[in-house]
Amino acid sequence: YSLNNYNDAFSWRPGAVGIHLDSASAANPRGGSNWSANAIKKGITVTAGAVEEPFLQGLPRPDGIIFNLLEGANVGDAFLRNTLWLKWMIINIGDPLYRPFAKQRGPFR
């Protein structure tokens, strides 16, 4: 947990999807010290974050996102299905139609 801070410990491969579960991970999605803005600058393809305190249950569920992506869902659908409350505090950054595992067989063909 690193509130409103990006720890440059990652090397992102093309197509990488990731989130950081903190209350200000996308406080300023266009810059600043927050995780989402810096992850984009460093090469992540898709991320999500909180612009204010969403409480833990308001953040997207990473296990569900990964599950849906592996089934062949696009990023927009996977993030939407795994965000409990649709409100202004969570922002998804990246192409919502990106499907990293599109060739997988499953309900999202």
Backbone as CSV, one residue per row, in Angstrom:
resi,resn,N_x,N_y,N_z,CA_x,CA_y,CA_z,C_x,C_y,C_z
1,TYR,0.844,-1.176,0.000,0.000,0.000,0.000,0.881,1.228,0.000
2,SER,0.674,2.066,-0.986,1.494,3.270,-1.118,0.581,4.401,-1.573
3,LEU,-0.045,5.076,-0.628,-1.067,6.077,-0.918,-0.555,7.188,-1.819
4,ASN,-1.229,7.372,-2.951,-0.942,8.438,-3.908,0.527,8.479,-4.316
5,ASN,1.099,7.288,-4.520,2.513,7.203,-4.873,2.737,6.014,-5.803
6,TYR,3.562,6.210,-6.810,3.940,5.119,-7.716,5.328,4.638,-7.336
7,ASN,5.438,3.377,-6.988,6.726,2.756,-6.701,7.212,2.128,-8.000
8,ASP,8.246,2.677,-8.578,8.731,2.238,-9.887,9.478,0.900,-9.773
9,ALA,8.711,-0.151,-9.494,9.284,-1.478,-9.299,8.856,-2.457,-10.389
10,PHE,8.183,-1.946,-11.422,7.616,-2.814,-12.439,8.200,-2.504,-13.813
11,SER,8.245,-3.508,-14.653,8.551,-3.292,-16.069,7.359,-3.864,-16.825
12,TRP,6.600,-2.988,-17.447,5.355,-3.379,-18.089,5.594,-3.896,-19.495
13,ARG,5.055,-5.057,-19.776,5.100,-5.607,-21.127,3.923,-5.053,-21.915
14,PRO,4.033,-4.993,-23.236,2.908,-4.513,-24.040,1.649,-5.331,-23.751
15,GLY,0.550,-4.627,-23.517,-0.712,-5.291,-23.213,-0.982,-5.502,-21.740
16,ALA,-0.093,-5.050,-20.852,-0.236,-5.278,-19.412,-1.487,-4.600,-18.859
17,VAL,-2.164,-5.308,-17.956,-3.341,-4.798,-17.257,-3.033,-4.890,-15.769
18,GLY,-3.244,-3.799,-15.032,-2.973,-3.833,-13.600,-3.654,-2.716,-12.862
19,ILE,-3.875,-2.932,-11.571,-4.452,-1.905,-10.710,-3.701,-1.883,-9.392
20,HIS,-3.807,-0.780,-8.689,-3.220,-0.639,-7.357,-4.351,-0.257,-6.423
21,LEU,-4.551,-1.041,-5.386,-5.680,-0.818,-4.496,-5.328,0.201,-3.420
22,ASP,-5.457,1.473,-3.763,-5.340,2.514,-2.756,-6.340,3.613,-3.036
23,SER,-6.598,4.432,-2.043,-7.671,5.414,-2.088,-7.413,6.595,-3.004
24,ALA,-6.212,6.735,-3.519,-5.893,7.861,-4.396,-5.063,7.394,-5.584
25,SER,-5.282,6.157,-6.024,-4.458,5.600,-7.094,-4.657,6.289,-8.433
26,ALA,-5.736,7.052,-8.573,-5.954,7.841,-9.785,-6.418,9.251,-9.420
27,ALA,-5.871,9.778,-8.323,-6.285,11.099,-7.828,-6.166,12.166,-8.908
28,ASN,-5.137,12.100,-9.701,-4.961,13.000,-10.845,-4.516,12.118,-12.011
29,PRO,-5.455,11.604,-12.808,-5.093,10.634,-13.836,-4.182,11.172,-14.937
30,ARG,-3.994,12.487,-15.012,-3.135,13.059,-16.049,-1.735,13.377,-15.555
31,GLY,-1.460,13.151,-14.294,-0.124,13.435,-13.786,-0.063,13.352,-12.280
32,GLY,1.008,13.854,-11.719,1.190,13.798,-10.277,1.895,12.532,-9.856
33,SER,1.841,12.244,-8.584,2.582,11.099,-8.041,1.742,9.833,-7.940
34,ASN,0.468,9.878,-8.343,-0.415,8.726,-8.159,-0.010,7.545,-9.036
35,TRP,-0.494,6.380,-8.661,-0.112,5.132,-9.304,-0.577,5.050,-10.753
36,SER,-1.840,5.346,-11.025,-2.390,5.157,-12.376,-1.687,6.001,-13.426
37,ALA,-1.509,7.287,-13.152,-0.857,8.170,-14.126,0.562,7.710,-14.426
38,ASN,1.289,7.316,-13.404,2.679,6.897,-13.607,2.781,5.515,-14.238
39,ALA,1.848,4.635,-13.947,1.843,3.324,-14.602,1.620,3.495,-16.106
40,ILE,0.725,4.401,-16.483,0.497,4.687,-17.907,1.771,5.252,-18.539
41,LYS,2.410,6.190,-17.860,3.660,6.773,-18.375,4.737,5.717,-18.556
42,LYS,4.750,4.718,-17.670,5.775,3.676,-17.714,5.422,2.525,-18.641
43,GLY,4.203,2.541,-19.240,3.906,1.554,-20.271,2.777,0.581,-20.025
44,ILE,2.078,0.667,-18.894,0.947,-0.237,-18.699,-0.135,0.104,-19.731
45,THR,-0.885,-0.864,-20.180,-1.887,-0.650,-21.212,-3.236,-0.249,-20.620
46,VAL,-3.651,-0.905,-19.547,-4.943,-0.642,-18.920,-4.773,-0.633,-17.408
47,THR,-5.426,0.317,-16.761,-5.430,0.364,-15.304,-6.738,0.976,-14.827
48,ALA,-6.972,0.920,-13.554,-8.130,1.555,-12.930,-7.666,2.103,-11.599
49,GLY,-8.372,3.095,-11.111,-7.994,3.655,-9.826,-9.091,4.506,-9.231
50,ALA,-8.862,4.911,-8.010,-9.824,5.727,-7.271,-9.385,7.186,-7.281
51,VAL,-10.331,8.074,-7.522,-10.035,9.500,-7.465,-10.313,10.057,-6.067
52,GLU,-11.015,9.318,-5.259,-11.319,9.635,-3.862,-11.468,8.319,-3.114
53,GLU,-11.699,8.387,-1.822,-11.838,7.183,-0.995,-13.096,6.398,-1.378
54,PRO,-12.941,5.221,-1.999,-14.108,4.421,-2.352,-14.400,3.336,-1.320
55,PHE,-13.562,3.209,-0.302,-13.571,2.093,0.631,-13.254,0.820,-0.139
56,LEU,-12.769,-0.188,0.527,-12.265,-1.382,-0.142,-13.304,-2.024,-1.048
57,GLN,-14.543,-2.091,-0.593,-15.564,-2.748,-1.414,-15.926,-1.945,-2.665
58,GLY,-15.503,-0.684,-2.760,-15.756,0.125,-3.943,-14.721,-0.042,-5.040
59,LEU,-13.584,-0.668,-4.726,-12.537,-0.889,-5.718,-12.869,-2.116,-6.576
60,PRO,-12.409,-2.142,-7.820,-12.654,-3.315,-8.675,-12.019,-4.571,-8.064
61,ARG,-12.673,-5.712,-8.218,-12.161,-6.986,-7.691,-11.160,-7.593,-8.672
62,PRO,-9.874,-7.604,-8.331,-8.858,-8.114,-9.261,-9.074,-9.568,-9.673
63,ASP,-9.491,-10.430,-8.736,-9.673,-11.839,-9.081,-10.769,-12.021,-10.123
64,GLY,-11.847,-11.272,-10.008,-12.925,-11.354,-10.984,-12.525,-10.786,-12.337
65,ILE,-11.745,-9.699,-12.313,-11.268,-9.102,-13.564,-10.415,-10.108,-14.331
66,ILE,-9.454,-10.713,-13.644,-8.575,-11.700,-14.286,-9.395,-12.876,-14.811
67,PHE,-10.336,-13.356,-14.023,-11.184,-14.474,-14.439,-11.918,-14.136,-15.737
68,ASN,-12.575,-12.961,-15.770,-13.321,-12.573,-16.965,-12.416,-12.352,-18.167
69,LEU,-11.241,-11.754,-17.968,-10.304,-11.566,-19.078,-9.849,-12.905,-19.640
70,LEU,-9.564,-13.857,-18.767,-9.145,-15.184,-19.221,-10.267,-15.912,-19.962
71,GLU,-11.518,-15.568,-19.658,-12.659,-16.134,-20.385,-12.799,-15.530,-21.774
72,GLY,-12.094,-14.419,-22.023,-12.168,-13.770,-23.322,-12.918,-12.449,-23.330
73,ALA,-13.313,-11.956,-22.158,-14.033,-10.680,-22.088,-13.126,-9.524,-22.474
74,ASN,-13.730,-8.418,-22.915,-12.936,-7.216,-23.133,-12.748,-6.512,-21.787
75,VAL,-11.799,-5.597,-21.738,-11.439,-4.913,-20.489,-12.628,-4.152,-19.904
76,GLY,-13.377,-3.446,-20.758,-14.518,-2.681,-20.257,-15.527,-3.562,-19.545
77,ASP,-15.840,-4.703,-20.142,-16.796,-5.623,-19.542,-16.243,-6.223,-18.251
78,ALA,-14.988,-6.639,-18.267,-14.391,-7.258,-17.083,-14.354,-6.285,-15.902
79,PHE,-13.971,-5.031,-16.148,-13.931,-4.051,-15.062,-15.340,-3.705,-14.584
80,LEU,-16.280,-3.559,-15.499,-17.651,-3.227,-15.127,-18.277,-4.331,-14.276
81,ARG,-18.094,-5.576,-14.684,-18.667,-6.701,-13.935,-18.096,-6.827,-12.526
82,ASN,-16.921,-6.286,-12.295,-16.243,-6.480,-11.011,-16.094,-5.208,-10.197
83,THR,-16.910,-4.208,-10.501,-16.971,-2.988,-9.711,-18.346,-2.949,-9.069
84,LEU,-18.388,-3.014,-7.738,-19.652,-3.142,-7.014,-20.554,-1.924,-7.199
85,TRP,-19.983,-0.735,-7.063,-20.792,0.485,-7.167,-20.331,1.291,-8.360
86,LEU,-21.247,1.673,-9.210,-20.914,2.514,-10.350,-21.106,3.961,-9.921
87,LYS,-20.015,4.588,-9.577,-20.065,5.986,-9.156,-18.799,6.686,-9.601
88,TRP,-18.679,7.920,-9.362,-17.606,8.744,-9.892,-16.243,8.478,-9.274
89,MET,-16.111,7.716,-8.244,-14.830,7.565,-7.549,-13.849,6.621,-8.229
90,ILE,-14.314,5.744,-9.102,-13.436,4.809,-9.806,-13.350,5.226,-11.266
91,ILE,-12.124,5.261,-11.785,-11.923,5.598,-13.193,-11.120,4.468,-13.840
92,ASN,-11.568,4.024,-15.008,-10.856,3.015,-15.784,-10.124,3.730,-16.908
93,ILE,-8.854,3.410,-17.091,-8.016,4.088,-18.080,-7.496,3.060,-19.074
94,GLY,-7.778,3.264,-20.349,-7.331,2.359,-21.400,-8.463,2.057,-22.359
95,ASP,-8.188,1.260,-23.347,-9.170,0.904,-24.368,-10.153,-0.118,-23.797
96,PRO,-11.442,0.238,-23.653,-12.400,-0.704,-23.065,-12.665,-1.923,-23.951
97,LEU,-12.337,-1.851,-25.227,-12.571,-2.983,-26.127,-11.368,-3.912,-26.248
98,TYR,-10.283,-3.595,-25.562,-9.087,-4.437,-25.593,-9.405,-5.804,-24.986
99,ARG,-9.056,-6.874,-25.721,-9.294,-8.248,-25.260,-7.967,-8.998,-25.271
100,PRO,-7.264,-9.036,-24.139,-5.948,-9.670,-24.127,-5.986,-11.177,-24.383
101,PHE,-7.108,-11.824,-24.133,-7.208,-13.273,-24.337,-8.383,-13.600,-25.249
102,ALA,-8.483,-12.865,-26.352,-9.622,-12.999,-27.253,-9.747,-14.382,-27.867
103,LYS,-8.673,-15.116,-27.996,-8.725,-16.422,-28.652,-9.212,-17.531,-27.728
104,GLN,-9.372,-17.229,-26.449,-9.849,-18.227,-25.505,-11.305,-18.565,-25.806
105,ARG,-11.692,-19.792,-25.569,-13.069,-20.172,-25.768,-13.802,-19.952,-24.464
106,GLY,-14.948,-19.375,-24.546,-15.739,-19.105,-23.356,-16.988,-18.317,-23.718
107,PRO,-17.685,-17.800,-22.739,-18.946,-17.118,-23.013,-18.784,-15.773,-23.704
108,PHE,-17.548,-15.249,-23.841,-17.323,-13.924,-24.411,-16.727,-14.021,-25.818
109,ARG,-17.190,-14.906,-26.657,-16.632,-15.098,-27.993,-16.913,-13.962,-28.913
